[in-house]
Amino acid sequence: MAEDFARAVEDGLKLAKRIYLGKDRGLVAPPKPLPPMEKSPHLYLPSAPMVYAVIFDPRIVDNPDIPSYQPHVHGRCDPPALIPLQMSGVDLDVDCYADTAFIQVSGKWRVHCVMASRSCDCRIAVPMGDQEIRRRAGGFSFLYEAEILTWSNTDFNFSYCISSGNIFGGVLLQSPSLYDYDQRDMFCIYLFPGSQQSRKVFRKEVIFVVDISDSMQGRPLESTKNAISTALSKLSPEDSFNIIAFSNETFLFSTSMELASEEATERATEWISMKYSVGGGTNMFIPLEKAAEMLSNTRGSIPIIFLVTDGAVEDEKNICDWMKKRLTNGGSLCPRIHTFGIGSFCNHYFLRMLAMIGRGEFGAACDLDSIEVQMQKLFSKGLSTVLASISIDAFDDHEQIEVYSSCIPDLSFESPLTICGRYQGSFPDILKAKGILGNLSSFIIDLKIERAKDIPLDRVLARQQIDLLTAQAWFSEKKQLEEKVLKLSIQTCNICEYTRMVLLEQNKIDKATDSSGARKIPKKGDPHKMEDSEAPKKVLLQSLSVGFGDLIATAENIRPGSEEQKLPEVAEIFMKATSNCCGQICNQCCCMCCIQCCSKMNNQCGTTLAQLCTALACFGCLDCCVELCCPGQDGQ
């Protein structure tokens, strides 16, 4: 996807050379970047939010103020070329609360590359992912760095407090807003691991369950191998591990758990590096059952299962039911399940639900470049547990408290833990959190309860609530949960699986409208019908959600990132051309009339009618071809 985007920008920059910018070209032209040592497609990727003109017809590329009368250009751009627009201003607002940041970017761009009499679509590109490359003592390195010519003279105030060395936490309470669909109060319980890096972590028994089907071939499997090798190097000698690879068959590194000695980790690294993708389907239940059996007799350590896959399977709900029943009888230190999804063909909500049942974490990478980094984060988080089997005493006794997560995950040294929910009535005055430390001793902490004054809990917790409730709605198939997610998505402006994002364009007020605010009467049609000049134009955007997996793509072993969504311009033109003619005919007659008429025809009349329909179909196809190959003046 990145290569296709960069190629489209490169084509757009070539088209932009046709634009005449006047004598002061050097003042308005964008600065030319320094030529790199090697040509790379990442040179044309945006390093900040950017807007591009989507060019299908190269004839419309020109300066809207000063026509350059360039030579005529034939053909169309398929895929379309992307020309970066001129930015005239940008503002950035960032609000940080706990581990959440709200970023709002407001910018103005000028369409400087399209004729004044023509129009084009615009595409917004926002770079995603971690921008930090490496961190050293005294400095950081980022993907994009530039020299700052002038710094702002505005004072910048920043305050902070030093965290405790021990595990600490608290509770934040907040009343619902006036327009909240759920008028119950909100609560957020947070636990921090503290700053003592010498704190004893659990002895671990780890099993990596890795999908090696044909769709994992290439970068997904190589990134997975590298991440597993890095995780094996971080295990202590007293830890034990194993690796299970699966497609339609199951392959074991060892028939029993292996101590994480230097010799064993080297053999495992060599074994996983020699494992190549095996064709066939994806059978996920057998390797998970095998991993659970190998960890069933764990004593004095915490059992961990890491599941990595890029596909969906038919028995996902059965797997969740089976794992839920097995872990219910597994005791306080039952196997922890951490899941990682690659691409959009796997069911992210199945993996999230499975991790929720197993008190684990869920991670995902939708692009190939971030697989290894995100997977290493998940492995590091799962291997650094400092407090396990966490429970809140008031949750079992208070019926008016709803917790969105059915099982509380463990506290990792890598990140804080947040538990959110709703309650009705009065909240308990005293709240205690209990758990098990790395030395298997019990741990109890009193949680300080306070009102959240300057923290919008509804916005901070919205993303977590939507993801957890969507996973539960998928698993339970309850329409009430789907409606709850839908309302929460609309209220907090967070995308979900049941809503679509809509772009609203506010039209300018018609100049003919008088000062009294009256609306203009149309020239034709009903004189009592008014034209609303301020009616917003609605554009339905492409779905930005991840979906519930794709069984067909998994069965066909389609690789992640190999199929991208294409814009439907050609399909829309074809549908318009065919639907106009057919729609007008169908509106004038009904099916029963056609049947009765055709039943009374003789053979000669039927043959003549068939030839006439064939001729009309040929003319219709020619009309479609003309619209597709020879666009009109509007560029469509």
N, C-alpha and C positions, 0 to 999 in steps of 0.2 A: 504493500500500500504506500509506504514512504517513497519507494522508487517511482511509482506511477505519479504520485503527487509532484515529486521533484521534476519529473520529465515534463509534466504539464506546465509547471512554472518556467522551465527552460524554454519551452515553445512559446510561452507568453512573452518572455523577455525578448525573444527574437522578433515577434510581431510588434512589440512596443518600439522597435527601432524605426518603424514607419512614421511615428508621431513626430511632427515638427513642433518644437517647444519655443521657437522664436529666437531672437538674438541673445537673450539672457538665459540661454539653455543651461549654463553652469549653475545658475542660482536655483533652478527648479528641478533639475534632474537629480535623481537619487545618487548618493555617493557610490562609486564603484568599489567593491570589496577587493582586497589584495588577492592576487592569483594564488591558489593553493599549490603545494608541491605535487599533489596528485588529485585528479578529478574525482570528486565524490558526489553522489546524489544528495548527501546531507547538506551540501553547500546551499541548496535552494529551499531547504526546509525553514519554516519561520522560527525565530527565537523568541517571539513575543506575539500576542494577539494581532492578527493581520487579516485584511479584507482583500479579496481578489475579484477581478472582473472575469466572469465565465464567458469565454468567447467561442461560439460555435461557427459563426460566419466571420471570416477574417476581413471581409469588405467593410465592416462597421468600425474597424480600428482606425481612429484618426483623432486629431485634436479638436475638441468641440468648439474652441474659440477661434483657432486659426487653421482652416482646412489646408492640408498639404498637397492635395491632388496627387496622391501616389498612384502608381500603375495598378490596374485592376488585378485582383487576386481571385483565382478560381478555386472551387472546391469548398469543403467544410472541414472543421477540426473535430475529429472523432478519435479519441476522447477530446473534450474541449480544452483549449489553452487557458491558462490562468495568468492574468497580468496583475502584478501588485499595484494597488491604488496608492495615491499620494495621501499621507496622513497630515491633517492640519491641526490636530490636537488630541491629547489623551490624558485621562485622569484615572488614578488608581486609589481605591479605598480598601483597606484591609482591617477587619475586626477579628481579633483572636480571643477565644474562650476555651480554656483547658487545652485539649488536643485537637480543637476544631478551629479553622480559619475561614471566614467569609470574605471572598475577594470579589470586588465589583470594578469592572473596567468600563469606562465611558470614553469613546473615541469618535472622531470625525474624519472621514475619508472622502476624497473628491474623485469622482469618476472622470479621470483626465484622458481616457484612452478610447472613448466611444463618441461617435458623431452626435451632434446635438439633436438630430432628428431620429436617432435610433436609441434603443435601450438594451439592457442586458441584465442577467441575473448576477448576484454577488454571492461569494462564498466566504464564510468566516472560518479561519483556521486558528486554533488555540493549541499551542504545544502542551502536551501532558507528560506526566511522569516526573521523576526526580531530576532536578537540574544540577545537583551536586555530583561531581565526579569522584573527588577524593578529599580527604580531610587530613591535614598535617598540623603539627604543633606550630601555631602562629599564623595559619593561613588556610584558605579553602580554594578549591578549584571547581569551576562550573562549566557547563556546556557552552555558554556564551559569555564572553568577557569583552569589555570595551573600555577605552579610556574616557574618563569623565572630564569634560572641558571646564565646566563650572559647577560648583557644589552649591546647594541651597544654604542660605544664611538663617533659616528658621530653626529655632530651638527644638530639640527632640528630647522629650522626657520619657525615661524608661525606668520602671521600678520592678524589683523582683525580691523574692525571699528565698533563703537557702532551705532546701528540703531536709527533712529529718533523715538520720541514718537508718532508722528502723522502719518497718512497715507501718503506714498510717493511712487514714481515710476519713471520710465524712459523708454527710447526707445533705443534699440541696433540695429544698421544697419550693414549689411555685404554683400559684393559682392560675387557672386557665384564663385566656383572654376572652373578651366579650364575644368574639366571633368564632371561638373554638367549638367544633362540632361535639367534642367530648368535654363536658363541664366538670369532670372530676379533676382533682388536683394532681400535679405531676411531682415525681421524685426521681432523684438521680443519686445512686450510691457510687462513690469512687474509692478505689484503693490504689495506693502508690507503693512500689516495692522498696523505696528507700534508696540510699546511696551507698550502702555497704556492699561493695563488690566481693568482699571476702565471705559473704553469707553462703552457707552451705546449700547447694542445690541437690536435687534428688539423684540417687543412683538410677540409671535408666536402662531399660530394655527396649530397644528401638527396632522396628521393622518398617522398611521402605517398600511399599506396594506400588509398582511403576507400570504404567500402560506402555507397551512396546508394539502396539498394532501398527499397521502400515501407514496410517495417518500421522503417526508421530515421527516419521522419517525426516531427517534433515535437522534443522535448527532446534525444533522442540525437544527431540531426544538428546541431542548433544548438550543443550543447556541443562536438561534434567540430570544427565550424567555428571556434568561439572558441579552442579549444586549438591548432589549426593556425595561426591568426592570431598567437597569442602566440609560438609556436615560430618562425615566420618572422621576427618582430621581433628574435629573439635571434641570428640568423645573422649572420656577419661578411660584409663586402662581397666577400671572396675566395671565399666558399662559393657553391655552386650548388645549385639545387633544381628540383623539378617536382612536379606533383600529378596523380594519376590517380584518377578517380572511376569506380565500376563498379556495375552491377546485373546485368542480362542483357546489357548493352552496356558499352563502355568509352569514357570521355571523358578527353582529355588537356588540361591547361592549356597546354602547349607541346609541339611536336614534338621539341624538344631541350632540354637542360639550360639553365636561366637563371641568370645571376649574381645573387646576392642583393643587388642594389642597392635603394635606397629606392623607385625607380619600379617595379621588378619586383615587389617584395613588396606594394606597394599594388595593383598589377594582380591579383596572385594572391589577395589578400584580397577584392577586389571579385568576382573570378571564383568563388571558393568560396562567398561569401555569396549569389550568385545561383543556385547549384546547389541544386535542390530534388530531393526523392526521386522516383525514377522507378520505376513499377510493373514487375513481372516478377520473375524468379528472381534467384539469386545465382551468378554465374560468377566464381570467384576465380582460376582458373589463368591466364587470358589476361592480366589486368592484372599479375600477378606475373611472368609471362614477359616482358611488355613492359618492366617496371621492371628486370629482370635484364639485358635486352639493352641498355638505355640506360646501365647502369653497367658494362658489360663492358670498356670501354676506359679505365677510371679509372687515372690516373697521379698519384702524389704526394699523394693524398688518400685518405680512408677513405669508401667507399660505404656508404650507410645506407638501408634500406627500413623504413618504418613502415606496418604493416598494421592497419587498424581495421575491424572487422566485428561484426555482431550475430547472424549466422546460421551454419548448418552446411551443408556441401556433401558430395556423395557421393564425390568423388575426393580426399578429404583425404590418404589414405595415398599415393596416386599423386603428389600435390603434394610430400609429404615426400621420397619417393624421387627425384623429379626434381630437387628443390633440393639434396638430398644429393650426387647425382652431379655437378651443376653446380658446387657450391662446392668439391668435392674437387679439381677442376682449376683453381680460380680463384686460387691463390697465397695468400700470407700475408694480403693485404689484400683478400680477397674480400668481397662485400656482406654487411653485418651486417643481420640481420632482427630487428626489434622488433615484437611483436604485442600487440594490445589487444583484449579481448573485452568486449562489452556484453551484459548480461543472462545468462540461463541457457539460451537456445536455441542459442548457439554452443558449439562443442566446445572447452572450455578446454584440454583435454589435447592436441588437435591444434595449437592455437596455441602451447602451451608447447613441444611437440616441435619445431615449426617454428622457434621462437626458439632452442632449444637447438642445432639444426643450424646456424643462422646466427650463432652466438656472440652472440646478443642477449638481450634481457630480455622477460619476459612481464608484462603488466599486465591488470587486469580491474576492472570496476565492475558489481556486481549490482543496484544501485539507481540510479535516474535522478539523484539529487541529487549523487552523487559522481563522475559521469562526467568532467566537466571537470577537477576537481582531480586525479584519478588519472591522467588522460591527460597533463596537463601534467607530472606527476612522471616519467612514462615518457619523454616527449620531452626533458625536461631531462637525464635520466640518459643517454639515448642520444646527445645532442649534446655531452656533456662528457667524452668519452673521453680519458684521459691515458696509458693503457698498453694496447696492442692486441697480438693474436696471442700471448697468454701460453701458455707451455709449462713443464712441470716435467720436468727431465731424468731423474729416477728412474722416472717412469711408463712410459717406453718400454722400460726395461731390466729392470724388476722384474715378473715374472709373477704374484707373489703379492699384488699391490696391485690393488684394485678401486676405480675412481673412478665415482661415481654419475652424473656429468655427462660425456657422451661428448665434448663440446667445451667448453673453458673459455671463459666469456664475458670481454669486455674489462673493464678496471678504469675506473670512472667517478669523477669528482671528487665526485659527489653522495653516494656510499655505498661502504662497504667491500665486498670480494669474499671469499666463503668457498667452499672446495672441500672436500667431505667424501667419505669412503669407508671401506673396510675393508682390512686387510692380515693376512697370516698369516706367522708366523716373525718375523724381525728386520726392523726398519725401517731404512732407510739412515741412516748417521751424518751425512752431508752432503747437503743439499738446496738446489738453486738454482732460481730462477724467472727465466725469460727473457721478453723482450717487446720491443716497438717503441714508442718515445716519439713525441710529436707532431711533432718535427723529423725523424722517420724514422730516428733513430739507434737502435742496439741498447742494450738495458738488461738488466743481470744483477744479481740481488740474492741474497745468502745468507740462507736462512731458518733462524732459531733454533728448534731442536727441544727441547721440554720436555714434561713430564708434566702433564696437567690435574688439579690436586689438588681444587680446590673448585668445579669447573665440571662439571655433569652433561651431558656431550656427547651422550649418547643422547637426552635430552629437548630439548636446544637444537637439534640437527640433525634431529629426527624429522620436523617438518613439511616441510622441504626434501627429505629422503629420500623421503617418501611421495609428494610431488608429482612428483619426477623419475622415480621407479620406476613410478608409475602411467602417466605419459606413455609410457615405454618399453614397458610391458606392453600398452598400447593399440596402439602402433605395431607391435610384433613379434608380438602375440597369443600370448605365451608364458605358460602357466599357472604356471610356476615363479615368474615375477615377480609374478603376482597373489597367489600364496600368500605370497610374501615381504612384499608390502605388507600383506596381511591380518594376518600375525603381528606386523608392526611396529606396525600400528594398535592391535591389542589390547594389546600390551606397553606402549606409550607413551600410551595413552588419547587418540589423535588420530583423528578421523573420516577415513574414506576411502570409496572407491566400492564396496568389497566388504564393508563392515560397517555395522551400524545401531546407533544409541545406544539403550540400554535403561535405563529408570528402575526402580530397585529400591526397594520400600517394605517396610521391616522391620516386621512386625506385632508387636504387644505380646504378651508371654507370657500365656497364659490363666491367669486367677486360680485356676482349678480345679487347675492343676498343683501337685503336692505338692513339698515341699522336696527330695525325692530326685531330682527331675528327670524323673519318669515322665510319659508323655504320656497325654492323656485318651482314653478309649475312646468311640467314637461311640455314640449311643443306638440308632441303627438300622444295619442292615447287618452286615458281618462283624465280630465282636467281636475278632478278631485284628488288625484294621487299626487303626493308631494315627493320631491326628490330630496333625500337626506344627504346633504353634501358632507356631513361629518361621519357617515357610516364607515366603520373601520373595515379595511380589507383583511380577510383572514387567509393565511397560508398555512396549510398543514405540513409540518416538517417531518422529515424521516424519523423513524423510531430510534431513540437513543438507548433503549433498554437492552438487556442481554438476552432475554427470552428464556424459555424452559428447555433448551436443548433441541437437537435435530437428530432423530433416529435414522432418517434416510441418509444424511451426510455421514453419520457414523458407520452405517452398514456399507456404504460405498467407499469408505476410507478416504474421504476428502480431507486434505490437510488444512489446518488452520491458516487463515489468511489467503487461501488460494482463490476464493470466490468473494468478490467485493460487490456491494450494491451499486448498480448503475442507475443513472438518472433516466427517467422514463419519457424523455422528450419524443423519441421516435414512436414509442408505443402509443403515446397520447395522440400524436398526429394521425396514426393509423386508425385508432378508435374513433376519433372525430370524423374522419372521412367516411368510415363505414357506417357509423351509427346514424349520421344525418339522413342518408338515403333510406336505410332500412327502417329507421324510426318513423319517417313520414309515411311510408307505405303501410306499416303495421298499425298506425293510428287510424287509418281509413277503413280497415276491414278487421274481421275477427276470424278465429280459427274455424268455427263451425260453418261460416259462409264459404270459406275456401274449400272445405271438405265437400260441402253440398254441390258447389260449382264444379269441382274437378270430377266428381262422380258421374256427372251428366255429360262430360266431354266425349267426343269420338276420338279415334286414334289420330286422325289428321290434325285435329285441333290441338291435341296434346303434344304432338311433335312440333307444331308451329310455336306453341307456348314455351316448350323447352328450349327451342332455338332462340326465341326472343329473350328468355331469362339468361341464356348463355351470353348473348351479345351484351345485355345490360351488365352482366358480371364482368365482362372484359373491359367495358368502358369504366366501370367502377374501379377495377384494378389499375387501369391507366391513370385515372384521376388520383389514386393514392400514390402511385409512383411519381407523378408530377409534383405533388405536394412534398414528398420526401426528398426528391433529388433536386428540384428547382424551387426553392423557397421564395415566398413573396417579399414584398418590401418591408414587412415587419420582422423579418429574420427568423420566423418560427419554422 
